[in-house]
């Protein structure tokens, strides 16, 4: 198995081309290919960056030609929900067209203004699986959470794709399907103690915090929390609620994106590595070169 697992691209077309070249892919007959490797994209192809359609075209052509595989990120799910009308409220959409949501989605929407290809891209997003289990390797956008995946499977389409029913249910806050998709595509969160909050990277005040699901010791809020160091210093070092326990994982290595890591790319542990290093905020576009090893190594990370 020879895979290059690439992190969140977010429309950064030039960095994507630069990384593919660096990895030894060549543009042949309109497709970026490697003679003996396959690229895997962890989702969040869209929003933020200046090359939305160019990025999508490149990746879709690679996938169609068998030169790459691609899973869904939360931004692709949000794009589907933004475009899809509520079946019981046809004057509204599954993802509200609020000022905040439109601002987050603006880079993609700005390249869809004539409307001619918007539906086409949304339909392609629907073909993307939520995760890949390749035997020796697992790839997911945010969190490999078997309980959530097992609950979703009966409602999913072929190849771990979203059915129309699941798109609706997964957009209804409070429904179990919404919570399951949130965990897989955005990662689990825990509500902070009363009176504790912080501002996220977009300035939104958060009363919940994402947790380091890959760690076995999630005993306190501070140990569990993911976020900028300055914000995390505000998180109390007090025990988590009793229902939160360490993530005991005994499967093959898991590669994921989503978390806006910073600094020099390194694996988290022999079982886990994040390949999202904040490309849309000046960080590198990162890939992990997987060759069937049972333990992940930092030396296998490559970036531009």
MIDREN-905330 format. One record per residue (C-alpha): residue in three letters; chain; z, y, x; residue number from 1. Coordinates in steps of 0.05 Angstrom, whole numbers. Each point is the difference from the previous one (the first is absolute). Last residue first. Example, Ala and Ser with C-alpha at 12.3 -4.5 7.8 and 13.67 -1.06 7.14 Angstrom:
+------+--------+--------+--------+--------+------+
! bavo ! lumkol !     pz !     py !     px ! tike !
+------+--------+--------+--------+--------+------+
!  SER !      A !    143 !    -21 !    273 !    2 !
!  ALA !      A !     13 !    -69 !    -27 !    1 !
+------+--------+--------+--------+--------+------+
END
This chain:
+------+--------+--------+--------+--------+------+
! bavo ! lumkol !     pz !     py !     px ! tike !
+------+--------+--------+--------+--------+------+
!  UNK !      A !     24 !    455 !    110 !  304 !
!  UNK !      A !     41 !    -63 !     -6 !  303 !
!  UNK !      A !     10 !    -72 !     22 !  302 !
!  UNK !      A !     60 !    -46 !    -14 !  301 !
!  UNK !      A !     -3 !    -69 !     32 !  300 !
!  UNK !      A !     47 !     20 !     57 !  299 !
!  UNK !      A !     54 !     12 !    -52 !  298 !
!  UNK !      A !      5 !    -75 !    -13 !  297 !
!  UNK !      A !      1 !    -40 !    -65 !  296 !
!  UNK !      A !     26 !    -71 !      3 !  295 !
!  UNK !      A !    -38 !    -60 !    -26 !  294 !
!  UNK !      A !    -64 !     21 !     35 !  293 !
!  UNK !      A !    -65 !    -13 !    -38 !  292 !
!  UNK !      A !    -42 !     52 !     34 !  291 !
!  UNK !      A !     22 !     64 !    -34 !  290 !
!  UNK !      A !    -22 !     67 !     28 !  289 !
!  UNK !      A !     45 !     52 !    -34 !  288 !
!  UNK !      A !    -34 !     66 !    -16 !  287 !
!  UNK !      A !     24 !     72 !      2 !  286 !
!  UNK !      A !    -30 !     67 !    -21 !  285 !
!  UNK !      A !     41 !     50 !     40 !  284 !
!  UNK !      A !     42 !     56 !    -28 !  283 !
!  UNK !      A !    -24 !     70 !    -18 !  282 !
!  UNK !      A !     28 !      2 !    -70 !  281 !
!  UNK !      A !    -53 !    -42 !    -34 !  280 !
!  UNK !      A !      8 !    -56 !     51 !  279 !
!  UNK !      A !     74 !     -6 !    -13 !  278 !
!  UNK !      A !     14 !    -63 !     42 !  277 !
!  UNK !      A !    -16 !    -55 !    -51 !  276 !
!  UNK !      A !     -8 !    -67 !     36 !  275 !
!  UNK !      A !     69 !    -28 !    -17 !  274 !
!  UNK !      A !     20 !    -64 !     35 !  273 !
!  UNK !      A !     44 !    -58 !    -22 !  272 !
!  UNK !      A !     15 !    -72 !     23 !  271 !
!  UNK !      A !     11 !      8 !     75 !  270 !
!  UNK !      A !     38 !     64 !    -15 !  269 !
!  UNK !      A !    -16 !     72 !    -17 !  268 !
!  UNK !      A !    -64 !      1 !     40 !  267 !
!  UNK !      A !    -13 !     62 !     41 !  266 !
!  UNK !      A !    -43 !     61 !     -8 !  265 !
!  UNK !      A !     24 !     59 !     43 !  264 !
!  UNK !      A !     31 !     53 !    -44 !  263 !
!  UNK !      A !     -4 !      6 !    -75 !  262 !
!  UNK !      A !      0 !    -46 !    -61 !  261 !
!  UNK !      A !    -31 !     25 !    -64 !  260 !
!  UNK !      A !     25 !    -58 !    -43 !  259 !
!  UNK !      A !    -63 !    -25 !    -36 !  258 !
!  UNK !      A !    -26 !    -55 !     45 !  257 !
!  UNK !      A !     11 !    -76 !      3 !  256 !
!  UNK !      A !     -4 !    -60 !     46 !  255 !
!  UNK !      A !     41 !    -63 !    -15 !  254 !
!  UNK !      A !     10 !    -58 !     48 !  253 !
!  UNK !      A !      6 !    -70 !    -29 !  252 !
!  UNK !      A !     57 !    -19 !    -48 !  251 !
!  UNK !      A !     75 !     -5 !     11 !  250 !
!  UNK !      A !     26 !     64 !    -32 !  249 !
!  UNK !      A !     71 !     17 !    -20 !  248 !
!  UNK !      A !     -2 !     72 !    -23 !  247 !
!  UNK !      A !     72 !     24 !      4 !  246 !
!  UNK !      A !     37 !     13 !    -64 !  245 !
!  UNK !      A !      0 !     53 !    -53 !  244 !
!  UNK !      A !     33 !    -23 !    -65 !  243 !
!  UNK !      A !     69 !     21 !     25 !  242 !
!  UNK !      A !    -17 !     74 !      4 !  241 !
!  UNK !      A !     -8 !     25 !     71 !  240 !
!  UNK !      A !     61 !     11 !     44 !  239 !
!  UNK !      A !     13 !     70 !     30 !  238 !
!  UNK !      A !    -35 !     33 !     58 !  237 !
!  UNK !      A !    -19 !     60 !    -41 !  236 !
!  UNK !      A !    -72 !     26 !      4 !  235 !
!  UNK !      A !     -2 !     70 !     28 !  234 !
!  UNK !      A !    -20 !    -24 !     69 !  233 !
!  UNK !      A !    -59 !    -33 !    -34 !  232 !
!  UNK !      A !    -30 !     68 !    -15 !  231 !
!  UNK !      A !     -1 !     21 !     73 !  230 !
!  UNK !      A !    -25 !    -69 !     20 !  229 !
!  UNK !      A !    -60 !      4 !    -47 !  228 !
!  UNK !      A !      1 !    -58 !    -50 !  227 !
!  UNK !      A !     19 !    -72 !    -12 !  226 !
!  UNK !      A !     70 !    -17 !    -23 !  225 !
!  UNK !      A !     33 !    -69 !      9 !  224 !
!  UNK !      A !     48 !     14 !     57 !  223 !
!  UNK !      A !     19 !     67 !    -31 !  222 !
!  UNK !      A !     12 !    -29 !    -69 !  221 !
!  UNK !      A !     44 !    -55 !     27 !  220 !
!  UNK !      A !     -2 !    -77 !      5 !  219 !
!  UNK !      A !    -75 !     -8 !      6 !  218 !
!  UNK !      A !      5 !    -51 !     56 !  217 !
!  UNK !      A !    -59 !    -49 !     -4 !  216 !
!  UNK !      A !    -51 !     54 !     13 !  215 !
!  UNK !      A !    -70 !     -5 !    -28 !  214 !
!  UNK !      A !     19 !     37 !    -64 !  213 !
!  UNK !      A !     15 !     63 !     39 !  212 !
!  UNK !      A !     16 !     41 !    -62 !  211 !
!  UNK !      A !    -34 !     56 !    -36 !  210 !
!  UNK !      A !     47 !     54 !    -25 !  209 !
!  UNK !      A !     17 !     24 !    -69 !  208 !
!  UNK !      A !     23 !     70 !    -22 !  207 !
!  UNK !      A !    -61 !     33 !     30 !  206 !
!  UNK !      A !    -16 !     74 !     -2 !  205 !
!  UNK !      A !    -75 !      9 !      9 !  204 !
!  UNK !      A !    -21 !     40 !     61 !  203 !
!  UNK !      A !    -62 !    -40 !     16 !  202 !
!  UNK !      A !     32 !    -37 !     59 !  201 !
!  UNK !      A !     61 !    -16 !    -42 !  200 !
!  UNK !      A !     58 !     48 !    -16 !  199 !
!  UNK !      A !     70 !    -31 !      0 !  198 !
!  UNK !      A !     53 !    -21 !    -50 !  197 !
!  UNK !      A !     75 !    -17 !     -4 !  196 !
!  UNK !      A !     44 !     26 !    -57 !  195 !
!  UNK !      A !      9 !    -68 !    -33 !  194 !
!  UNK !      A !    -13 !    -58 !     48 !  193 !
!  UNK !      A !    -73 !    -14 !     16 !  192 !
!  UNK !      A !    -43 !    -43 !    -44 !  191 !
!  UNK !      A !    -32 !    -58 !     36 !  190 !
!  UNK !      A !    -74 !     -8 !     13 !  189 !
!  UNK !      A !    -46 !    -60 !     11 !  188 !
!  UNK !      A !    -68 !     10 !     31 !  187 !
!  UNK !      A !    -59 !     41 !    -23 !  186 !
!  UNK !      A !    -55 !    -51 !    -15 !  185 !
!  UNK !      A !     39 !    -65 !     -7 !  184 !
!  UNK !      A !     65 !     32 !    -27 !  183 !
!  UNK !      A !    -36 !     48 !    -47 !  182 !
!  UNK !      A !    -44 !    -56 !    -25 !  181 !
!  UNK !      A !     62 !    -40 !    -19 !  180 !
!  UNK !      A !     34 !     60 !    -33 !  179 !
!  UNK !      A !    -60 !     17 !    -42 !  178 !
!  UNK !      A !     -8 !    -74 !    -20 !  177 !
!  UNK !      A !     73 !     -1 !    -23 !  176 !
!  UNK !      A !    -14 !     57 !    -48 !  175 !
!  UNK !      A !     44 !     62 !      9 !  174 !
!  UNK !      A !    -56 !     46 !     20 !  173 !
!  UNK !      A !    -65 !    -22 !    -32 !  172 !
!  UNK !      A !    -55 !      1 !     52 !  171 !
!  UNK !      A !      6 !    -73 !     20 !  170 !
!  UNK !      A !     -6 !    -19 !    -73 !  169 !
!  UNK !      A !    -67 !     35 !     -5 !  168 !
!  UNK !      A !    -30 !    -24 !     66 !  167 !
!  UNK !      A !     29 !    -69 !    -15 !  166 !
!  UNK !      A !    -38 !     -5 !    -65 !  165 !
!  UNK !      A !    -65 !     20 !     34 !  164 !
!  UNK !      A !     11 !    -55 !     51 !  163 !
!  UNK !      A !     20 !     19 !     70 !  162 !
!  UNK !      A !    -25 !    -43 !     58 !  161 !
!  UNK !      A !     37 !    -57 !     33 !  160 !
!  UNK !      A !    -65 !    -38 !     15 !  159 !
!  UNK !      A !    -20 !    -11 !    -72 !  158 !
!  UNK !      A !     35 !     44 !    -51 !  157 !
!  UNK !      A !     75 !     11 !     -6 !  156 !
!  UNK !      A !     45 !     -8 !    -61 !  155 !
!  UNK !      A !     30 !    -68 !     21 !  154 !
!  UNK !      A !      6 !     25 !     72 !  153 !
!  UNK !      A !     44 !     61 !    -13 !  152 !
!  UNK !      A !     67 !    -36 !     -6 !  151 !
!  UNK !      A !    -13 !    -41 !     63 !  150 !
!  UNK !      A !    -19 !     63 !     38 !  149 !
!  UNK !      A !     65 !     35 !    -20 !  148 !
!  UNK !      A !     42 !    -59 !     22 !  147 !
!  UNK !      A !    -39 !     -9 !     64 !  146 !
!  UNK !      A !     11 !     70 !     26 !  145 !
!  UNK !      A !    -46 !     15 !     58 !  144 !
!  UNK !      A !      7 !     76 !      0 !  143 !
!  UNK !      A !    -45 !     61 !     12 !  142 !
!  UNK !      A !    -75 !    -13 !      2 !  141 !
!  UNK !      A !      0 !    -75 !      9 !  140 !
!  UNK !      A !    -28 !    -46 !     53 !  139 !
!  UNK !      A !     24 !    -71 !     15 !  138 !
!  UNK !      A !    -19 !    -40 !     61 !  137 !
!  UNK !      A !     -3 !    -74 !     21 !  136 !
!  UNK !      A !    -18 !    -23 !    -70 !  135 !
!  UNK !      A !    -46 !     58 !    -19 !  134 !
!  UNK !      A !     42 !     28 !    -56 !  133 !
!  UNK !      A !    -33 !     65 !    -20 !  132 !
!  UNK !      A !     30 !     53 !    -45 !  131 !
!  UNK !      A !    -14 !     45 !    -60 !  130 !
!  UNK !      A !    -72 !    -23 !     -2 !  129 !
!  UNK !      A !    -56 !     52 !     -3 !  128 !
!  UNK !      A !    -52 !     -9 !    -55 !  127 !
!  UNK !      A !     32 !     54 !    -43 !  126 !
!  UNK !      A !    -12 !     51 !     55 !  125 !
!  UNK !      A !    -75 !    -14 !     -8 !  124 !
!  UNK !      A !      4 !     18 !    -74 !  123 !
!  UNK !      A !     35 !     65 !     18 !  122 !
!  UNK !      A !    -55 !     15 !     50 !  121 !
!  UNK !      A !    -55 !     -8 !    -51 !  120 !
!  UNK !      A !     38 !     40 !    -53 !  119 !
!  UNK !      A !      3 !     60 !     47 !  118 !
!  UNK !      A !    -72 !     -6 !     22 !  117 !
!  UNK !      A !    -36 !     48 !    -46 !  116 !
!  UNK !      A !     60 !     43 !    -15 !  115 !
!  UNK !      A !    -30 !     63 !     31 !  114 !
!  UNK !      A !     70 !     16 !     26 !  113 !
!  UNK !      A !     11 !    -67 !     35 !  112 !
!  UNK !      A !      6 !     27 !     71 !  111 !
!  UNK !      A !     53 !     50 !    -22 !  110 !
!  UNK !      A !     36 !    -56 !    -38 !  109 !
!  UNK !      A !     11 !    -39 !     65 !  108 !
!  UNK !      A !     30 !     59 !     38 !  107 !
!  UNK !      A !     39 !     22 !    -62 !  106 !
!  UNK !      A !     39 !    -64 !    -14 !  105 !
!  UNK !      A !     68 !     25 !     23 !  104 !
!  UNK !      A !    -13 !     69 !    -31 !  103 !
!  UNK !      A !    -22 !    -33 !    -65 !  102 !
!  UNK !      A !     64 !    -40 !     -4 !  101 !
!  UNK !      A !     43 !     62 !     12 !  100 !
!  UNK !      A !    -39 !     43 !    -50 !   99 !
!  UNK !      A !      5 !    -54 !    -53 !   98 !
!  UNK !      A !    -58 !    -43 !    -22 !   97 !
!  UNK !      A !     47 !    -55 !    -22 !   96 !
!  UNK !      A !    -17 !    -70 !     27 !   95 !
!  UNK !      A !    -17 !    -46 !    -58 !   94 !
!  UNK !      A !    -43 !     55 !    -30 !   93 !
!  UNK !      A !      7 !     40 !    -64 !   92 !
!  UNK !      A !    -44 !     16 !    -60 !   91 !
!  UNK !      A !    -10 !    -74 !    -12 !   90 !
!  UNK !      A !     74 !    -11 !    -15 !   89 !
!  UNK !      A !      6 !    -75 !    -17 !   88 !
!  UNK !      A !    -48 !    -25 !     53 !   87 !
!  UNK !      A !     22 !     53 !     50 !   86 !
!  UNK !      A !    -63 !     26 !     34 !   85 !
!  UNK !      A !    -17 !    -25 !     69 !   84 !
!  UNK !      A !    -22 !     49 !     55 !   83 !
!  UNK !      A !     70 !     19 !     25 !   82 !
!  UNK !      A !     22 !    -73 !     -6 !   81 !
!  UNK !      A !    -57 !    -24 !     45 !   80 !
!  UNK !      A !     13 !     56 !     50 !   79 !
!  UNK !      A !     75 !    -17 !      1 !   78 !
!  UNK !      A !    -16 !    -72 !     16 !   77 !
!  UNK !      A !    -45 !     23 !     56 !   76 !
!  UNK !      A !     55 !     46 !     26 !   75 !
!  UNK !      A !     51 !    -56 !     -5 !   74 !
!  UNK !      A !    -40 !    -43 !     47 !   73 !
!  UNK !      A !    -48 !    -55 !    -18 !   72 !
!  UNK !      A !    -25 !    -52 !     49 !   71 !
!  UNK !      A !    -62 !     -1 !     44 !   70 !
!  UNK !      A !    -41 !    -53 !     36 !   69 !
!  UNK !      A !    -50 !     13 !     54 !   68 !
!  UNK !      A !    -66 !    -23 !     32 !   67 !
!  UNK !      A !    -18 !    -43 !    -61 !   66 !
!  UNK !      A !    -60 !     44 !    -16 !   65 !
!  UNK !      A !     30 !     26 !    -65 !   64 !
!  UNK !      A !     65 !     16 !     35 !   63 !
!  UNK !      A !    -35 !     38 !     56 !   62 !
!  UNK !      A !    -42 !     39 !    -50 !   61 !
!  UNK !      A !     62 !     17 !    -40 !   60 !
!  UNK !      A !     35 !     24 !     63 !   59 !
!  UNK !      A !    -55 !     47 !     23 !   58 !
!  UNK !      A !    -13 !     26 !    -70 !   57 !
!  UNK !      A !     73 !     14 !    -13 !   56 !
!  UNK !      A !     10 !     39 !     65 !   55 !
!  UNK !      A !    -63 !     42 !    -12 !   54 !
!  UNK !      A !     23 !     12 !    -72 !   53 !
!  UNK !      A !     68 !     27 !     21 !   52 !
!  UNK !      A !    -15 !     36 !     65 !   51 !
!  UNK !      A !     46 !     61 !      4 !   50 !
!  UNK !      A !     68 !    -36 !     -3 !   49 !
!  UNK !      A !     56 !      5 !    -52 !   48 !
!  UNK !      A !    -21 !    -52 !    -52 !   47 !
!  UNK !      A !    -34 !    -68 !     10 !   46 !
!  UNK !      A !      2 !    -65 !     40 !   45 !
!  UNK !      A !     72 !    -13 !    -19 !   44 !
!  UNK !      A !    -10 !    -75 !     10 !   43 !
!  UNK !      A !     19 !    -49 !     55 !   42 !
!  UNK !      A !    -71 !     -7 !     29 !   41 !
!  UNK !      A !    -18 !    -66 !     32 !   40 !
!  UNK !      A !    -54 !     -4 !     53 !   39 !
!  UNK !      A !    -32 !    -66 !     19 !   38 !
!  UNK !      A !    -13 !    -23 !     71 !   37 !
!  UNK !      A !    -53 !    -40 !     37 !   36 !
!  UNK !      A !    -62 !     44 !     10 !   35 !
!  UNK !      A !     32 !     63 !    -28 !   34 !
!  UNK !      A !    -35 !     38 !    -55 !   33 !
!  UNK !      A !     -9 !     70 !    -27 !   32 !
!  UNK !      A !    -57 !     -4 !    -50 !   31 !
!  UNK !      A !    -64 !     42 !     -9 !   30 !
!  UNK !      A !    -46 !    -47 !     37 !   29 !
!  UNK !      A !     49 !     -4 !     59 !   28 !
!  UNK !      A !     56 !     49 !     13 !   27 !
!  UNK !      A !     43 !    -33 !     53 !   26 !
!  UNK !      A !     72 !    -24 !     -1 !   25 !
!  UNK !      A !     34 !     -7 !     68 !   24 !
!  UNK !      A !     71 !     21 !    -18 !   23 !
!  UNK !      A !    -11 !     69 !     31 !   22 !
!  UNK !      A !    -62 !      8 !    -42 !   21 !
!  UNK !      A !     38 !    -18 !    -63 !   20 !
!  UNK !      A !     56 !     48 !     20 !   19 !
!  UNK !      A !    -48 !     59 !     10 !   18 !
!  UNK !      A !    -36 !    -14 !    -66 !   17 !
!  UNK !      A !     66 !      0 !    -37 !   16 !
!  UNK !      A !     24 !     62 !     36 !   15 !
!  UNK !      A !    -63 !     36 !    -21 !   14 !
!  UNK !      A !      6 !    -23 !    -73 !   13 !
!  UNK !      A !     72 !     23 !    -11 !   12 !
!  UNK !      A !     -5 !    -12 !    -75 !   11 !
!  UNK !      A !     71 !    -25 !     -7 !   10 !
!  UNK !      A !     -9 !    -55 !     53 !    9 !
!  UNK !      A !     64 !    -41 !    -12 !    8 !
!  UNK !      A !      6 !    -51 !     56 !    7 !
!  UNK !      A !    -51 !    -49 !     28 !    6 !
!  UNK !      A !     11 !    -75 !      7 !    5 !
!  UNK !      A !    -49 !    -28 !     52 !    4 !
!  UNK !      A !     -7 !    -74 !    -14 !    3 !
!  UNK !      A !    -16 !    -60 !     43 !    2 !
!  UNK !      A !     22 !    -66 !    -31 !    1 !
+------+--------+--------+--------+--------+------+
END
